[in-house]
Amino acid sequence: MTRVRAERRKAVVSPAVPDDDDDRLERLSSQELHDLAVRHALRHLDVPFLIRLIEALPVAEAAVGDVDEAAVDVLTLRGHIDDLTDSGRGEVAELLRPLYLEYLSEHGVTP
């Protein structure tokens, strides 16, 4: 009986096996991460994520020097909707990469 308890303790203390899904996500391009995250959010009507993305876009655009586009996005709904598609391209997508990775990991989305 003591041996069984010792084995149970070992099982609880042993380190968890790393999750390969995170590594697979890391290998995707920023465009692929964007597409996967936005598709998942739209399919599951995850409005809070889409709002987070819309709020992050003007900051990312300004950071890459596209200040005019950032200003348009802040002022118009159409700018926000158009940018959901554009947020997967170029330097803006690279800046938003951590947001996509976090979202996909939290929701167990795999490539």
Secondary structure, 3 states (H helix, E strand, C coil): CHHHHHHHHHHHHCCCCCCHHHHHHHCCCHHHHHHHHHHHHHHCCCHHHHHHHHHHHHHHHHHCCCHHHHHHHHHCHHHHHHHHHHCCCHHHHHHHHHHHHHHHHHCCCCC
